[in-house]
């Protein structure tokens, strides 16, 4: 299937998805049919912070229209933060939306994770990764949650992480492990740039889990209905 990505939210995450999809299809000996529409990180962040999922869904729907015109049969939003409006987007989108949430649930169940720590945007953390069912979700406590949110948004806009930000997220993840998490979920799809080095505890990149699901749809290994 020709799949579409709503990218640019942020740029680093889009590169992660593109690289993962390219490698997945190449390993399977299949051609990747892909088109990317470039959305606006700052616009999405402003709507997320203001609690405007309907407005952001309407904006994303225009990109879905573009991707449909390009020949795509399904679309994925390359941002866990951007999933704050996926429910609203599904209701108005001209194509099926490949959600990260069913993919995360399937991954947690397959790996036997019982408790997962998550770092990302406030929406991702407070929603418990938008209501995943396969594992209990643990998030940073108190003011640390807001600091993780702020630091993550800075990374998403810059598409890079300073050494200080890398150290901050490594320490924040360790606290989740110390509280009993089996694994730390990089619940921001740009967060991998802060984990270039092994932090010394298990991590799982939500972008890679989602990208694998998109790849399975692209290669017709699974129908899009499994991830909507």
C-alpha positions in Angstrom: 0.0 0.0 0.0 1.1 3.5 -0.7 1.3 5.1 2.8 1.4 8.8 3.7 3.1 10.4 6.7 2.2 13.7 8.2 5.7 14.8 9.1 7.7 17.8 10.3 6.3 17.5 13.8 9.2 17.5 14.5 11.8 17.0 11.8 13.9 14.6 13.8 10.9 12.3 14.2 10.2 12.3 10.5 13.7 11.2 9.8 13.4 8.3 12.3 10.2 7.2 10.6 11.6 7.4 7.1 14.8 5.6 8.0 12.9 2.8 9.9 10.4 2.3 7.0 13.1 2.3 4.4 15.1 -0.3 6.3 12.1 -2.5 7.1 11.0 -2.7 3.5 14.5 -3.2 2.2 15.0 -6.1 4.6 11.8 -7.7 3.3 12.9 -7.1 -0.3 9.9 -4.9 -0.9 9.5 -1.4 -2.4 8.4 1.3 -0.1 5.6 3.5 -1.6 5.6 6.6 0.6 4.7 10.3 0.5 5.3 12.8 3.3 3.4 16.0 3.9 5.2 18.6 6.0 3.2 20.0 8.9 4.2 22.9 11.3 5.7 21.9 14.6 5.0 25.2 16.3 1.4 25.4 15.1 0.7 21.9 16.5 2.4 22.6 19.8 0.3 25.8 20.2 -2.9 23.9 19.5 -1.9 21.1 21.9 -1.0 23.5 24.7 -4.2 25.5 24.2 -6.4 22.3 24.2 -7.6 22.7 20.6 -7.8 19.1 19.2 -10.6 20.0 16.8 -8.6 22.8 15.2 -5.5 20.7 14.9 -7.5 17.8 13.5 -8.9 20.1 10.8 -5.4 21.2 10.0 -4.1 17.6 9.8 -7.2 16.7 7.6 -5.9 19.1 4.9 -2.7 17.2 4.8 -4.6 13.9 4.6 -6.4 15.4 1.6 -3.0 16.2 0.0 -1.8 12.6 0.7 -4.9 11.1 -0.7 -4.5 13.2 -3.9 -0.9 11.8 -4.1 -2.3 8.3 -4.1 -1.9 7.2 -0.5 -4.3 4.7 1.0 -3.6 5.3 4.7 -1.9 8.0 6.8 0.2 8.1 10.0 0.9 11.1 12.2 4.6 11.0 13.0 4.2 12.4 16.5 3.0 10.9 19.7 2.2 14.4 20.9 0.2 14.9 17.7 -2.0 11.9 18.7 -3.8 14.3 21.1 -6.2 15.0 18.2 -6.2 11.6 16.4 -9.7 10.7 17.7 -11.0 14.0 16.1 -8.9 13.4 13.0 -10.3 9.9 12.4 -13.8 11.4 12.4 -13.1 13.8 9.5 -10.1 12.3 7.6 -10.5 11.2 4.0 -8.2 8.2 4.7 -7.7 5.7 7.5 -5.3 6.9 10.2 -2.7 4.4 11.4 -2.6 5.0 15.1 0.4 4.3 17.4 -1.8 3.3 20.3 -2.9 -0.2 19.1 0.7 -0.8 18.0 2.0 0.1 21.5 -0.6 -2.2 23.1 0.4 -5.1 20.9 4.1 -4.5 21.6 3.7 -4.3 25.4 1.7 -7.5 25.4 4.2 -9.3 23.1 7.1 -8.3 25.3 5.4 -9.0 28.6 5.8 -5.5 30.0 3.6 -5.0 33.1 4.7 -1.5 34.0 6.1 1.1 31.6 7.5 4.5 32.4 6.8 7.1 29.8 8.4 10.5 29.0 7.0 12.9 26.3 4.5 15.7 26.1 2.1 16.4 29.0 -0.7 15.0 26.9 1.1 11.7 26.3 2.0 11.3 29.9 -1.2 12.4 31.6 -3.3 10.3 29.2 -1.2 7.2 29.9 -0.2 7.0 26.3 -3.7 7.8 25.2 -5.2 4.9 27.2 -3.1 1.9 26.4 -4.5 -1.2 28.0 -1.7 -3.8 28.0 0.5 -2.3 30.7 0.3 0.1 33.7 1.7 3.5 32.8 4.0 5.3 35.2 4.9 9.0 34.7 7.3 11.5 36.3 6.0 12.9 39.6 5.0 16.4 40.5 6.9 19.3 38.9 9.1 16.8 37.1 6.3 16.0 34.7 6.0 19.6 33.6 9.8 19.9 33.3 9.9 16.7 31.1 7.2 18.3 28.9 9.0 21.6 28.5 12.4 20.0 27.8 10.9 17.7 25.3 9.1 20.5 23.4 12.4 22.3 23.2 14.0 19.2 21.6 11.2 18.7 19.2 11.4 22.3 17.9 15.3 22.2 17.7 15.5 18.6 16.3 18.5 18.2 18.6 19.4 17.8 22.2 22.1 19.5 24.2 24.4 17.5 26.5 22.5 19.0 29.4 19.1 17.8 28.0 20.5 14.3 27.4 21.7 14.1 31.0 18.3 15.4 32.2 16.3 12.7 30.3 18.7 10.0 31.3 18.2 10.9 35.0 14.4 11.2 34.6 14.2 7.8 33.0 16.4 6.3 35.8 13.9 7.6 38.4 11.1 5.8 36.6 13.1 2.5 36.6 13.9 3.0 40.3 10.1 3.3 40.9 9.5 -0.1 39.3 9.1 0.5 35.6 10.1 -2.5 33.4 11.1 -0.2 30.6 11.2 3.5 29.8 9.1 4.5 26.8 10.4 7.4 24.7 6.9 8.7 24.3 7.9 11.7 22.3 8.8 10.7 18.8 11.8 13.1 18.7 13.1 11.9 22.1 15.6 9.5 20.5 18.0 12.4 19.9 18.5 12.6 23.7 19.3 8.9 23.9 22.1 8.5 21.4 24.1 6.6 24.1 23.0 3.6 26.2 21.4 5.0 29.4 22.0 1.8 31.3 18.4 0.7 31.5 15.8 -0.6 29.0 14.2 1.9 26.6 11.6 1.5 23.9 11.2 4.2 21.2 7.5 4.7 20.4 8.4 6.1 17.0 10.0 2.8 16.0 7.0 0.8 17.3 4.7 3.0 15.3 6.9 3.0 12.2 7.0 -0.8 12.3 3.2 -0.9 12.2 3.1 1.6 9.3 5.6 -0.6 7.5 3.5 -3.7 8.0 0.5 -1.9 6.4 2.8 -0.5 3.6 4.0 -4.1 2.8 0.4 -5.4 3.0 1.4 -7.8 5.9 -1.5 -6.4 8.0 -4.6 -4.5 7.1 -4.8 -0.9 8.3 -7.9 -1.8 10.4 -5.5 -3.5 12.9 -4.1 -0.1 13.8 -7.0 2.4 13.6 
